[in-house]
Amino acid sequence: MRYLVHYVEDVTERVHAEAERARLVAALAAERGQLRAALLQAMTPMALLVGPEHRLELVNDAYKRVSGGRDVTGLTYREAFPELEGQPFFDIQDRVYATGEPWAATAVPVRYDRLGAGLEDAYFDLRYEPVRDAEGRVFALLSYGVDVTEQTRAHLAAERERQRLAAVLEHLPVGVTFAEAPAGRHSVSNPAAVAIWGVVPASPEVAAYSRDFVGFRPGPGAPGSPEEAARRIASHEWPLARALAQGEVVQDELVEIERPDGARRLVSLSAAPVRDADGRVDGALVTSVDVTERERLLAESEAARARVTAVLESIGDAFYAVDAEFRFTYVNRRAEALWQRCREDLIGRHYWSEFPAAVGSESYRMHHQVMSERRPVHYETISPLTDLWIDVSIYPEAGGGLACYFRDITARKTAEAAREAAVARAEGARAEAEQANRGKSEFLAVMSHELRTPLNAIGGYAELIELGIHGPVTEAQRTALARIQQSQRHLLGLIAGVLDYSRVEAGAVTYRLADVPVGEAVAEAEALVAPQLRAKGLGYAWSGAPPELHMRADREKLQQILLNLLGNAVKFTRPRDGVPGRIEVACTVDEERVHLHVRDTGVGIAPEQLERIFEPFVQADQRLTRAQEGVGLGLAISRDLARGMGGDLTAASVPGVGSTFSLTLPRA
């Protein structure tokens, strides 16, 4: 048996609910359609950014226009506007999407491709509104904004202009004030005006002070008699009062003011009335310059001018001044006397018209040179106006003219001519003396060569006899031969010295300069005089020098000088009171020079002889009974050689104590 079960469910509510939902969906779709149509047709740039990636799902035409003509629909905001990377917009969108808090700002700077022609700076009033779903979750952002680029640029330009104007007023040295009608209250003042008038806008004392602003009395130099000044006081015809009450333009009027601090100042005042839209005077723009110091300086300048004039009238020099057209502006009494012209006849007249004889002269050329080059000159010439020798100085003046001083130097020129003749005679005598000296040097050179030949023969024959070539030689004869050879060698040395001196004096010595180690040079000289030191039992010390220290010298000439100095020290040093004599060599250095000092404990040199020992044929001990031999050329030759190498040789001595000879040569 079969059963039929019939189940019935009441779905009325569900059907009604589905119908309501369908109606709501339809209504929502219609609403969204209307919203979409409104958004697309809106004049304001608007876009719908969907999802956390901010994809531009809905973009109206106005938005496309401010996007540089790009169709960004369907792109994420980063894809649509990659040039905004580094600007804050991506972060702002993320924050609004995450927090649901709307964001808005005005005149936001944006750098992007606004017109499709490249990056530029633009400005927008922007707003981001979160869009929520039925559950209240944010699923999109509504972006809309207004392009205010042109307005913002205009505002920024106006602000920059205002700031420039404020900066100009701030730094203007002239006081600028806006004085309000009718009392002249200072409503705006720049720092210069505050400093001049002594009040700050809106300060407590301004009101009382500004009531008196129109009542300052005229200062010194203001036009008008005392009666006129009294009339102006009674009628309030002061500069600022005329500008405020009568609308008059006031230009550079001098007034004396008394500031709130009691200081009295002279002010040059100008005022221009400022009118409102109805043409009524609303105030005055006042410019002011504190001329107190200027007036004081003008007074001092006049006093100084008077003093200068007094000086120019009293000086011994003739003086005159001309302007840029060579017209006389001043002539002093001395110039009048030399020219024999009255100054009243010259002032205002043309120089070259009054003195045509000077045209083309040296003075004419010099005046025009200073006028064109604006540099002073000083010269001496024979005046074409007086036939006197004159000393002239011409200076350019700031105003374009010239200031000229001149004096009569005829007596001095006469004396100079006489002196020059005497100098010429002296030069002739000196030339004759030099010629004689050259003849003496040549004679010495020739005689030295002539004497060396027989002396060399004497030495040779003495050696042959000593060797027994001419027969046996006794001890007495051998002693005599030794003395002959010693005398021959000594005489050869003297002749060699004379020959060296003649060559040095004649300028025939050549120098082969090189870097010579100081220590090596001293050691070589020491080795050559060591036998003499031992023979006389003298002590010797060398302070040493760094191995890297070199001097610039001719090595052979340096050895000759050192041997001469050491040889002289050995020659003139002997034991004293049982104490052996001593010779010391020391070295000192400065930035450019090396100094070698040879000190001895010898007899010393008398002060009157110290300056002469470097002269040829001069010896400190000139007695006929002197113990030391020589002709007195060693030091003269040594100093000349030192100077020839760019150095010098000097001496210091104390009689009975010893002497120090210092050789100075350039440091390598």
C-alpha positions as CSV (number, residue, x, y, z in Angstrom):
1,M,0.0,0.0,0.0
2,R,1.4,3.2,-1.0
3,Y,1.0,6.4,1.0
4,L,1.2,9.9,-0.3
5,V,2.7,12.4,2.0
6,H,1.9,16.0,1.2
7,Y,4.2,18.6,2.9
8,V,3.4,22.3,2.7
9,E,5.8,25.1,3.8
10,D,4.8,28.7,4.1
11,V,7.3,30.7,2.1
12,T,5.4,33.9,2.1
13,E,7.9,35.8,4.2
14,R,10.9,34.6,2.1
15,V,9.1,35.5,-1.1
16,H,8.4,39.0,0.3
17,A,12.0,39.2,1.5
18,E,13.4,38.2,-1.8
19,A,11.2,40.7,-3.5
20,E,12.3,43.4,-1.1
21,R,15.9,42.5,-1.7
22,A,15.4,42.6,-5.4
23,R,13.7,45.9,-5.0
24,L,16.6,47.2,-2.8
25,V,19.2,45.8,-5.2
26,A,17.4,47.5,-8.1
27,A,17.2,50.7,-6.1
28,L,20.9,50.5,-5.1
29,A,21.8,49.8,-8.7
30,A,19.7,52.8,-9.8
31,E,21.3,54.9,-7.1
32,R,24.8,53.7,-8.1
33,G,23.9,54.5,-11.7
34,Q,22.8,57.9,-10.7
35,L,26.0,58.3,-8.5
36,R,28.1,57.1,-11.4
37,A,26.4,59.5,-13.9
38,A,26.8,62.4,-11.4
39,L,30.4,61.6,-10.8
40,L,31.2,61.3,-14.5
41,Q,29.3,64.5,-15.3
42,A,30.7,66.5,-12.4
43,M,32.8,69.6,-13.3
44,T,35.1,68.9,-10.4
45,P,37.9,66.2,-11.1
46,M,36.7,63.1,-9.3
47,A,37.8,59.4,-9.3
48,L,36.9,56.2,-7.5
49,L,39.9,54.3,-6.2
50,V,38.9,50.7,-5.4
51,G,40.7,48.3,-3.1
52,P,43.9,48.6,-1.2
53,E,45.9,49.0,-4.4
54,H,43.7,52.1,-5.2
55,R,42.7,51.1,-8.7
56,L,41.0,53.9,-10.7
57,E,37.7,52.2,-11.4
58,L,35.7,55.3,-12.2
59,V,37.3,58.5,-13.6
60,N,35.3,61.5,-14.9
61,D,36.3,63.7,-17.8
62,A,37.4,66.6,-15.5
63,Y,39.8,64.2,-13.8
64,K,41.2,63.1,-17.2
65,R,41.8,66.7,-18.1
66,V,43.9,67.4,-15.1
67,S,45.7,64.0,-15.7
68,G,47.5,65.4,-18.7
69,G,45.0,63.9,-21.1
70,R,45.8,60.4,-19.9
71,D,43.0,57.7,-19.7
72,V,43.9,56.2,-16.3
73,T,40.8,54.1,-15.9
74,G,41.6,50.5,-14.7
75,L,45.1,51.4,-13.6
76,T,46.3,51.6,-10.0
77,Y,47.2,55.0,-8.8
78,R,50.9,54.2,-8.8
79,E,50.7,52.9,-12.4
80,A,48.7,55.9,-13.5
81,F,51.0,58.5,-11.9
82,P,54.5,57.1,-11.5
83,E,56.0,60.6,-11.3
84,L,54.3,61.0,-7.9
85,E,56.8,58.6,-6.3
86,G,58.5,60.3,-3.5
87,Q,55.6,62.7,-2.9
88,P,53.2,62.0,0.0
89,F,50.0,61.0,-1.9
90,F,50.5,57.2,-1.9
91,D,51.0,57.3,1.8
92,I,48.0,59.5,2.4
93,Q,45.7,57.2,0.3
94,D,47.0,54.1,2.3
95,R,46.3,55.9,5.6
96,V,42.7,56.9,4.6
97,Y,42.0,53.4,3.4
98,A,43.3,51.8,6.5
99,T,41.8,54.2,9.1
100,G,38.6,55.3,7.4
101,E,39.4,58.9,8.3
102,P,38.9,61.4,5.5
103,W,41.8,63.7,4.5
104,A,41.6,67.2,3.0
105,A,44.0,70.1,2.3
106,T,44.1,73.3,0.3
107,A,46.7,74.5,-2.3
108,V,48.6,71.1,-2.1
109,P,51.8,71.3,-4.2
110,V,52.0,68.5,-6.8
111,R,54.8,67.9,-9.3
112,Y,53.5,65.8,-12.2
113,D,52.7,65.9,-15.9
114,R,49.7,68.1,-15.6
115,L,49.2,69.1,-19.3
116,G,50.9,66.2,-21.1
117,A,54.0,68.3,-21.8
118,G,56.3,67.3,-19.0
119,L,56.7,67.7,-15.3
120,E,55.6,71.0,-13.7
121,D,54.5,72.3,-10.4
122,A,50.8,72.5,-9.8
123,Y,48.5,73.2,-6.8
124,F,45.2,71.4,-5.9
125,D,42.5,71.6,-3.2
126,L,42.3,67.9,-2.5
127,R,40.0,65.5,-0.5
128,Y,40.0,61.8,0.0
129,E,36.7,60.3,1.3
130,P,36.5,56.6,2.4
131,V,33.6,54.6,0.7
132,R,32.1,51.8,2.8
133,D,30.1,48.6,1.9
134,A,27.0,47.4,3.6
135,E,28.9,46.0,6.5
136,G,30.7,49.4,7.0
137,R,34.1,48.2,5.6
138,V,36.1,50.6,3.5
139,F,36.4,49.2,0.0
140,A,37.2,52.3,-2.0
141,L,38.3,56.0,-1.8
142,L,36.5,58.9,-3.5
143,S,39.2,61.4,-4.7
144,Y,38.2,64.8,-5.8
145,G,39.9,68.1,-6.0
146,V,40.0,71.6,-7.6
147,D,42.9,72.8,-9.7
148,V,44.0,76.0,-8.0
149,T,47.3,76.3,-9.8
150,E,46.8,79.7,-11.4
151,Q,45.3,81.2,-8.3
152,T,48.0,79.8,-6.0
153,R,50.8,81.0,-8.4
154,A,49.2,84.4,-8.4
155,H,49.0,84.4,-4.6
156,L,52.6,83.2,-4.3
157,A,53.8,85.8,-6.7
158,A,51.9,88.5,-4.8
159,E,53.4,87.2,-1.5
160,R,56.9,87.2,-3.0
161,E,56.3,90.7,-4.2
162,R,55.1,91.7,-0.7
163,Q,58.1,90.1,0.9
164,R,60.5,91.9,-1.5
165,L,58.8,95.2,-0.8
166,A,59.0,94.5,2.9
167,A,62.7,93.6,2.5
168,V,63.3,96.8,0.5
169,L,61.5,98.9,3.1
170,E,63.4,97.0,5.9
171,H,66.8,97.9,4.4
172,L,66.0,101.3,3.0
173,P,68.3,103.9,4.6
174,V,65.4,106.4,4.1
175,G,62.6,106.6,6.6
176,V,59.2,105.5,5.1
177,T,56.1,106.2,7.2
178,F,52.3,106.1,6.5
179,A,50.8,108.9,8.5
180,E,47.0,108.7,9.0
181,A,44.8,111.7,8.5
182,P,44.0,114.0,10.1
183,A,46.5,113.9,13.1
184,G,49.4,112.3,11.3
185,R,49.5,109.2,13.4
186,H,52.3,106.8,12.4
187,S,50.5,103.5,11.5
188,V,53.4,102.0,9.5
189,S,57.1,102.8,9.8
190,N,60.2,101.0,8.6
191,P,63.2,100.7,10.9
192,A,64.9,103.8,9.4
193,A,61.8,105.9,10.2
194,V,61.7,104.5,13.7
195,A,65.3,105.5,14.2
196,I,64.7,109.0,12.9
197,W,61.4,109.9,14.7
198,G,62.1,107.9,17.8
199,V,58.7,106.2,18.0
200,V,57.4,102.7,17.2
201,P,54.0,102.2,15.5
202,A,51.2,101.3,18.1
203,S,53.5,102.2,21.0
204,P,51.8,104.0,24.0
205,E,53.4,107.4,23.3
206,V,52.5,107.5,19.6
207,A,49.1,109.0,20.0
208,A,50.2,112.0,22.1
209,Y,53.3,112.4,20.0
210,S,51.5,112.2,16.7
211,R,49.2,115.1,17.7
212,D,52.3,117.2,17.7
213,F,53.7,115.7,14.5
214,V,52.3,118.4,12.3
215,G,53.6,121.1,14.6
216,F,57.4,120.9,14.4
217,R,58.9,124.2,13.7
218,P,61.1,124.9,10.6
219,G,64.8,124.1,11.1
220,P,67.8,126.3,10.1
221,G,67.9,126.9,6.4
222,A,64.1,126.6,5.9
223,P,62.8,129.2,3.4
224,G,61.0,132.3,4.7
225,S,61.5,135.0,7.3
226,P,60.6,134.7,11.0
227,E,57.3,136.5,10.2
228,E,56.5,133.9,7.5
229,A,57.4,131.1,10.0
230,A,55.0,132.6,12.6
231,R,52.2,132.8,10.0
232,R,52.8,129.2,9.1
233,I,52.6,128.2,12.7
234,A,49.3,130.0,13.2
235,S,47.8,128.4,10.1
236,H,49.3,125.0,10.6
237,E,51.0,125.2,7.2
238,W,53.6,122.6,8.1
239,P,54.8,120.1,5.5
240,L,52.8,117.1,6.8
241,A,49.8,119.3,7.7
242,R,49.7,120.6,4.1
243,A,49.8,117.0,2.7
244,L,47.1,115.7,5.1
245,A,44.8,118.7,5.2
246,Q,45.2,120.2,1.7
247,G,46.4,117.2,-0.3
248,E,49.6,118.9,-1.3
249,V,52.7,117.1,-2.4
250,V,55.7,118.2,-0.2
251,Q,59.2,117.8,-1.5
252,D,62.4,117.9,0.6
253,E,61.5,120.5,3.2
254,L,63.9,120.9,6.1
255,V,62.3,120.7,9.6
256,E,63.6,120.5,13.1
257,I,62.0,117.9,15.3
258,E,62.2,117.2,19.0
259,R,61.8,113.5,19.6
260,P,60.1,111.9,22.7
261,D,63.6,111.3,24.1
262,G,64.3,115.1,24.0
263,A,66.8,114.8,21.1
264,R,66.5,117.5,18.5
265,R,67.2,116.5,14.9
266,L,67.2,118.1,11.5
267,V,65.0,116.1,9.0
268,S,64.5,116.5,5.3
269,L,60.8,115.6,4.8
270,S,58.7,114.7,1.8
271,A,55.1,113.8,1.9
272,A,52.6,112.6,-0.8
273,P,48.8,112.4,0.0
274,V,47.1,109.0,-0.3
275,R,43.4,109.2,-1.2
276,D,40.6,106.7,-0.7
277,A,38.1,105.6,-3.3
278,D,36.0,108.8,-2.8
279,G,39.1,111.0,-3.4
280,R,39.4,112.0,0.2
281,V,42.9,112.2,1.8
282,D,43.2,109.1,3.9
283,G,46.8,109.7,4.9
284,A,50.2,110.6,3.6
285,L,53.2,108.6,2.5
286,V,56.1,110.3,4.3
287,T,59.8,109.8,3.5
288,S,62.3,111.3,5.8
289,V,66.1,111.6,6.0
290,D,68.0,112.6,9.1
291,V,70.3,115.3,7.8
292,T,71.6,116.5,11.2
293,E,75.0,114.9,10.6
294,R,75.0,116.1,7.0
295,E,74.3,119.7,8.0
296,R,77.0,119.5,10.6
297,L,79.4,118.1,8.1
298,L,78.5,120.8,5.6
299,A,79.2,123.4,8.3
300,E,82.5,121.7,9.1
301,S,83.2,121.4,5.4
302,E,82.8,125.1,5.0
303,A,85.1,125.7,7.9
304,A,87.6,123.3,6.5
305,R,87.3,125.0,3.1
306,A,88.1,128.2,4.8
307,R,91.1,126.7,6.5
308,V,92.4,125.1,3.3
309,T,92.1,128.4,1.6
310,A,94.1,130.0,4.3
311,V,96.7,127.3,4.0
312,L,96.9,127.6,0.2
313,E,97.3,131.4,0.5
314,S,100.2,130.9,3.0
315,I,102.2,128.1,1.4
316,G,105.4,128.9,-0.5
317,D,104.3,126.9,-3.5
318,A,102.2,128.4,-6.3
319,F,98.8,126.7,-6.5
320,Y,95.9,126.8,-8.9
321,A,92.9,124.6,-9.7
322,V,91.0,124.1,-13.0
323,D,87.8,122.4,-13.8
324,A,87.2,119.6,-16.4
325,E,87.2,122.3,-19.1
326,F,90.6,123.8,-17.9
327,R,88.9,126.9,-16.6
328,F,90.5,128.4,-13.5
329,T,88.5,127.8,-10.3
330,Y,91.2,129.0,-7.8
331,V,94.6,130.8,-8.0
332,N,96.7,131.6,-4.8
333,R,98.8,134.7,-4.2
334,R,102.1,132.9,-5.0
335,A,100.8,131.9,-8.5
336,E,99.7,135.5,-9.0
337,A,103.2,136.7,-8.2
338,L,105.0,134.2,-10.5
339,W,102.6,134.7,-13.4
340,Q,102.3,138.5,-12.7
341,R,98.5,138.1,-13.3
342,C,95.7,139.1,-11.0
343,R,93.6,136.1,-9.9
344,E,90.3,138.0,-10.5
345,D,91.3,138.2,-14.2
346,L,91.9,134.4,-14.3
347,I,89.0,132.8,-12.3
348,G,86.5,131.4,-14.8
349,R,88.8,131.9,-17.7
350,H,90.3,129.2,-20.0
351,Y,93.9,128.2,-19.1
352,W,95.1,127.9,-22.7
353,S,93.3,131.0,-23.8
354,E,94.9,133.1,-21.1
355,F,98.4,131.5,-21.6
356,P,98.6,130.6,-25.3
357,A,102.4,130.4,-25.0
358,A,102.0,127.1,-23.0
359,V,100.0,125.3,-25.7
360,G,102.1,122.4,-27.0
361,S,104.6,122.6,-24.1
362,E,105.4,119.8,-21.7
363,S,103.1,121.3,-19.2
364,Y,100.3,121.3,-21.8
365,R,100.9,117.5,-22.4
366,M,101.1,116.7,-18.7
367,H,97.8,118.6,-17.9
368,H,95.9,116.7,-20.6
369,Q,97.5,113.3,-19.6
370,V,96.3,113.7,-15.9
371,M,92.9,114.9,-17.1
372,S,92.5,111.8,-19.3
373,E,94.2,109.1,-17.2
374,R,93.2,110.5,-13.7
375,R,96.6,109.7,-12.3
376,P,98.9,112.3,-10.6
377,V,102.2,113.3,-12.2
378,H,105.3,115.1,-11.0
379,Y,107.8,116.6,-13.3
380,E,110.4,119.4,-13.8
381,T,110.5,121.7,-16.8
382,I,111.3,125.2,-18.0
383,S,108.1,127.2,-17.7
384,P,107.1,128.6,-21.1
385,L,105.4,131.5,-19.2
386,T,108.3,132.7,-17.0
387,D,111.5,131.0,-18.5
388,L,112.2,129.6,-15.0
389,W,112.8,126.1,-14.0
390,I,109.8,124.9,-12.1
391,D,108.9,121.7,-10.1
392,V,105.3,120.8,-10.9
393,S,102.8,118.3,-9.3
394,I,99.4,117.8,-10.8
395,Y,96.6,115.8,-9.1
396,P,93.2,114.8,-10.4
397,E,90.3,116.1,-8.3
398,A,87.1,114.2,-7.6
399,G,84.9,116.7,-9.5
400,G,86.8,116.1,-12.7
401,G,89.2,119.0,-12.5
402,L,92.9,119.3,-11.6
403,A,94.9,120.6,-8.6
404,C,98.3,121.9,-9.5
405,Y,101.3,123.0,-7.4
406,F,104.5,124.5,-8.8
407,R,107.6,126.2,-7.4
408,D,110.7,128.0,-8.8
409,I,113.7,125.7,-8.7
410,T,116.0,127.7,-10.9
411,A,118.6,128.1,-8.2
412,R,118.6,124.3,-7.4
413,K,118.9,123.5,-11.1
414,T,122.0,125.7,-11.4
415,A,123.5,124.0,-8.3
416,E,122.7,120.6,-9.8
417,A,124.4,121.5,-13.0
418,A,127.6,122.5,-11.1
419,R,127.4,119.3,-9.1
420,E,127.0,117.1,-12.2
421,A,130.1,118.7,-13.7
422,A,132.0,117.9,-10.6
423,V,130.7,114.3,-10.6
424,A,131.8,114.0,-14.3
425,R,135.3,115.1,-13.4
426,A,135.3,112.7,-10.5
427,E,134.1,109.9,-12.8
428,G,137.0,110.7,-15.2
429,A,139.5,110.5,-12.3
430,R,138.0,107.2,-11.1
431,A,138.2,105.7,-14.6
432,E,141.9,106.8,-14.8
433,A,142.5,105.2,-11.4
434,E,140.8,101.9,-12.5
435,Q,142.9,101.9,-15.7
436,A,146.0,102.3,-13.6
437,N,144.8,99.5,-11.2
438,R,144.3,97.2,-14.2
439,G,147.8,98.0,-15.4
440,K,149.1,97.1,-12.0
441,S,147.3,93.8,-12.0
442,E,148.6,93.0,-15.5
443,F,152.1,93.9,-14.4
444,L,151.8,91.7,-11.3
445,A,150.6,88.8,-13.4
446,V,153.4,89.2,-16.0
447,M,156.0,89.6,-13.3
448,S,154.7,86.5,-11.4
449,H,155.1,84.4,-14.5
450,E,158.6,85.8,-15.2
451,L,159.8,85.2,-11.7
452,R,158.6,81.6,-11.5
453,T,160.9,80.5,-14.4
454,P,164.3,81.4,-12.7
455,L,162.9,80.2,-9.3
456,N,162.0,76.8,-10.7
457,A,165.5,76.6,-12.2
458,I,167.1,77.5,-8.8
459,G,165.1,74.7,-7.2
460,G,166.0,72.2,-9.9
461,Y,169.7,72.9,-9.7
462,A,169.7,72.8,-5.9
463,E,168.1,69.3,-6.1
464,L,170.8,68.2,-8.7
465,I,173.6,69.3,-6.4
466,E,171.9,67.7,-3.4
467,L,171.8,64.4,-5.3
468,G,175.6,64.6,-5.9
469,I,175.3,65.0,-9.7
470,H,178.1,67.5,-9.6
471,G,180.3,65.8,-6.9
472,P,180.2,64.9,-3.3
473,V,178.1,67.1,-0.9
474,T,179.1,67.8,2.6
475,E,176.7,68.1,5.5
476,A,177.2,71.8,5.7
477,Q,176.5,72.1,2.0
478,R,173.4,69.9,2.3
479,T,172.1,72.2,5.1
480,A,172.7,75.2,2.9
481,L,170.9,73.5,0.0
482,A,167.9,72.7,2.2
483,R,167.7,76.3,3.2
484,I,167.9,77.4,-0.5
485,Q,165.1,75.0,-1.4
486,Q,162.9,76.2,1.5
487,S,163.5,79.8,0.5
488,Q,162.7,78.9,-3.2
489,R,159.4,77.2,-2.2
490,H,158.4,80.1,0.0
491,L,159.2,82.6,-2.7
492,L,157.2,80.5,-5.2
493,G,154.2,80.5,-2.8
494,L,154.4,84.3,-2.5
495,I,154.5,84.6,-6.3
496,A,151.6,82.2,-6.6
497,G,149.6,84.4,-4.2
498,V,150.4,87.5,-6.2
499,L,149.3,85.6,-9.4
500,D,146.1,84.4,-7.8
501,Y,145.3,87.9,-6.6
502,S,145.9,89.5,-10.0
503,R,143.6,86.9,-11.6
504,V,140.8,87.5,-9.0
505,E,141.1,91.3,-9.3
506,A,141.1,91.0,-13.1
507,G,137.9,88.9,-13.0
508,A,139.6,86.0,-14.7
509,V,138.5,83.4,-12.1
510,T,135.8,80.9,-13.1
511,Y,133.6,79.1,-10.6
512,R,132.3,75.6,-11.0
513,L,129.5,75.6,-8.4
514,A,128.2,72.3,-7.0
515,D,126.6,70.9,-3.8
516,V,129.6,70.3,-1.5
517,P,129.2,68.2,1.8
518,V,130.2,70.5,4.6
519,G,131.7,67.7,6.7
520,E,133.9,66.4,3.8
521,A,135.2,69.9,3.0
522,V,136.3,70.5,6.6
523,A,137.8,67.0,6.9
524,E,139.9,67.5,3.7
525,A,141.3,70.8,4.9
526,E,142.0,69.3,8.4
527,A,144.1,66.5,6.8
528,L,146.3,69.0,5.0
529,V,147.1,71.1,8.1
530,A,147.4,68.2,10.5
531,P,151.3,68.0,10.2
532,Q,151.5,71.7,11.1
533,L,149.2,71.2,14.1
534,R,151.3,68.4,15.4
535,A,154.5,70.2,14.8
536,K,153.4,73.2,16.9
537,G,151.6,71.0,19.5
538,L,148.2,72.8,18.9
539,G,144.8,71.4,20.0
540,Y,142.1,71.0,17.3
541,A,138.4,70.5,17.5
542,W,135.6,70.2,14.8
543,S,132.0,70.5,16.1
544,G,130.8,68.4,13.1
545,A,127.9,68.9,10.7
546,P,125.0,66.6,9.6
547,P,125.9,64.4,6.7
548,E,123.0,65.8,4.6
549,L,124.2,69.4,5.1
550,H,125.6,70.8,1.8
551,M,126.8,74.2,0.7
552,R,126.8,75.6,-2.8
553,A,130.4,76.3,-3.7
554,D,133.4,75.6,-6.0
555,R,135.1,72.7,-4.2
556,E,138.6,73.8,-5.1
557,K,138.0,77.5,-4.1
558,L,136.4,76.3,-0.9
559,Q,139.5,74.3,0.0
560,Q,141.7,77.2,-0.8
561,I,139.8,79.4,1.6
562,L,139.7,76.8,4.4
563,L,143.4,76.1,4.1
564,N,144.2,79.8,4.2
565,L,142.0,80.3,7.4
566,L,143.4,77.2,9.1
567,G,147.0,78.0,8.0
568,N,146.7,81.5,9.4
569,A,145.3,80.1,12.7
570,V,148.2,77.7,13.0
571,K,150.7,80.5,12.1
572,F,149.5,83.0,14.7
573,T,148.6,80.6,17.6
574,R,151.2,79.5,20.1
575,P,151.2,78.3,23.7
576,R,150.5,81.0,26.4
577,D,151.5,80.6,30.1
578,G,152.3,77.0,29.5
579,V,148.9,76.3,28.0
580,P,148.9,74.8,24.5
581,G,147.2,76.9,21.8
582,R,143.9,75.6,20.4
583,I,142.0,75.9,17.1
584,E,138.2,75.1,16.8
585,V,136.0,74.8,13.7
586,A,132.2,75.2,14.2
587,C,129.3,75.2,11.8
588,T,126.0,77.1,12.1
589,V,123.0,77.1,9.7
590,D,120.1,79.3,8.9
591,E,117.4,78.9,6.3
592,E,119.5,80.1,3.4
593,R,123.2,80.0,4.5
594,V,125.9,77.9,6.0
595,H,128.4,79.5,8.3
596,L,131.9,78.0,9.1
597,H,133.7,79.6,12.0
598,V,137.5,79.2,12.5
599,R,138.4,80.2,16.0
600,D,142.0,80.4,17.5
601,T,143.6,81.4,20.7
602,G,146.3,83.4,19.0
603,V,147.6,86.9,19.5
604,G,144.5,88.5,18.1
605,I,144.1,91.6,15.9
606,A,144.1,95.2,17.0
607,P,140.8,97.0,16.3
608,E,142.4,99.6,14.1
609,Q,143.8,96.7,11.9
610,L,140.6,94.5,11.8
611,E,139.0,96.5,9.0
612,R,142.1,96.5,6.9
613,I,143.2,92.8,7.1
614,F,141.1,92.0,4.0
615,E,142.9,94.6,1.9
616,P,145.7,93.4,-0.4
617,F,149.3,93.6,0.9
618,V,148.1,94.4,4.5
619,Q,149.2,92.3,7.5
620,A,148.1,92.7,11.1
621,D,151.7,92.7,12.2
622,Q,153.5,95.1,10.0
623,R,156.8,95.4,12.0
624,L,160.0,94.6,10.2
625,T,160.9,92.2,13.0
626,R,157.6,90.2,12.7
627,A,158.0,86.5,13.1
628,Q,155.5,85.5,10.4
629,E,156.2,85.8,6.7
630,G,153.9,86.6,3.7
631,V,152.8,89.5,1.6
632,G,149.3,89.9,3.0
633,L,147.2,88.5,0.0
634,G,145.7,85.4,1.5
635,L,142.7,87.0,3.3
636,A,142.1,89.4,0.4
637,I,142.0,86.5,-2.1
638,S,139.8,84.4,0.3
639,R,137.2,87.1,0.7
640,D,137.0,87.7,-3.1
641,L,136.6,84.0,-3.7
642,A,133.9,83.8,-1.1
643,R,132.0,86.7,-2.6
644,G,132.5,85.2,-6.0
645,M,130.6,82.1,-4.8
646,G,127.7,84.3,-3.4
647,G,129.0,84.4,0.2
648,D,131.3,86.4,2.3
649,L,134.2,86.3,4.8
650,T,134.2,88.3,8.0
651,A,136.4,88.5,11.1
652,A,136.1,89.3,14.8
653,S,139.0,89.5,17.2
654,V,140.1,90.4,20.8
655,P,143.8,91.1,21.1
656,G,145.5,88.6,23.5
657,V,142.4,86.3,23.4
658,G,142.1,85.2,19.8
659,S,140.3,85.6,16.5
660,T,137.3,84.2,14.7
661,F,137.0,84.1,10.9
662,S,133.5,83.3,9.6
663,L,133.0,81.9,6.1
664,T,129.4,82.2,4.8
665,L,128.2,80.4,1.7
666,P,124.7,79.6,0.3
667,R,123.0,76.5,1.6
668,A,122.4,73.9,-1.1
